[in-house]
């Protein structure tokens, strides 16, 4: 399941690859979805692939996927590097390395104990490190400390 619209040329390239390899029955393009639908989509996934090659500042989608119980396999770029801990709460691969990504997918498919561990650890990461209330309190405390030093 591929969610989002993204760049039109890239989306078309993906559609052509799917057609060329005759895997239409395995790949579903569902376009952009309202944010309210994302928890349901994450819960339907066994694995969430985060294949970004750009250093995005914060990987909110990673936290959402983990919280919903999807195992994350992702590139530790940008903010994702602060979230994804290989073999602890996710599996990682170098950005743009399709072969390494495929190896991680196969590894996970053949290791049910690791799969279950990563589900539980991912949910724990989302709950303990990225709870909205906790994050808000930490930001407020930081801002108060900065204000006191001025």
N, C-alpha and C positions, 0 to 999 in steps of 0.2 A: 504494500500500500504506500503510495507516494502522495503526500499531502502538500499542498501549496502550488502556487503558479510559477513563481520564479521567473527567470529570464526566458522569454518566448523561444529563442533559438535553442537554448539548452533543453527545454521541455520537449521541443520537437525532435531533437537528437535522441533523447531518451525513448520517445515513442517509436522512432525508427529502429533503434536497437532492439526494443522489445519485439517489434514486428519481424525484423531480420532473423532473430533467434527463435521465433515462433513460441514465445512464452506469454502470449496475451492472457491465457487462462490463469497465470500465476501473478501477474502484475496488474494492480488497479491504480489508476490515476484518479484521485478524487478532488483535485483542485484545492483552492483556498477554502478553509472551513472557519466558521465562527469559533472564537476561543472557548465558548461554552461546550462545543462538541469535542474538543481535544481530549478531555479526560476519558471519554468513552472510546475514542480512537486508540489512545494509549493502552487502555485495558484490553483491547482486542489483540494487541501485538504481543508476541512472545519476546521479540528482540526489537530494540530501537537502534537504528543505525544513524550515527551522527558523523557524517562524512565531510564536514566542512573543511576547506583548505585555508579559509581566512581566519585570522585571529579575532573572532568575535569577542566583545568585552565580557558578556555574561551569558552562560548557556542555560537560560530559563527552561528551554525545552528539555534539557537533560534532567533537571530537577523534577519537572512534571512527569516525564516518562518513568523515572525511578519511583516516584511516589505512587504511580499507578500500577507498579509491579512489572514493568517491562525491563528486561536486562539491556543495559546500554553497551554497545560496542562503538567506540568513537575515537576521533582524532583529538589528542590533547593539545589543541591550539587555543591561544588567547585565554579567556576565562575558563574554558573547558579544562585546561591543565590544572586549575585549582579545584576542580570538582571530581574529575575522573582519576581514580587510583587503580592502576592495572592490577587485576586479580584480587583486589579488595572489594571494590564496589562496581567495577566495570571491567571490560577488556578494552585495550587500546591498540592502535596501529598508527604508523606514521602517515601524516596527511598525504593524500593522493596515491597511496600504495594499495592498489586494488588486490594484489596477491596477498599481502599481509592481512587485509580485511577478510578475504575469503578464508584464509587459514584460521582466523579467530572465529568466524561463523562455524566452520567445521569443527573446531575444537569444542565450542559450546554445544553443538548438536550431539557430540559424542561424550559429553560429561554431565550427566544429570545432577550429580552432587554439586559441581561447580555452578551449574545453572541455578539451582535452588539457593546456594550461598549468595550469589550475586543479586538475586531478587531481594532477599532479606537485607543484605548490606546496602543495596541501593535505596530501599525504603527507609532504612535507618538513617542513611546520609541525608535524604530529603527532609525527614522529620527532625533530626537533631541539629543539623547544620544550617538548614535553609528555611526553617519555620518563619513565616511572615512576621509574627509577633516578636519573636526573638531578634530577627534582623532589624526590625524597626527600633527596638529598644537599644540595640548596639549602635545604630546610626545616631540616635538621639544622644546617647552617652558620649559618643565621639564628638558630636557638634557642641555639646555643652563643655567638654574639655577644651576644645578649640576656642570657644567663646571666653572661657575663663583666662586663657593665656593672652588675650588681646587687651 
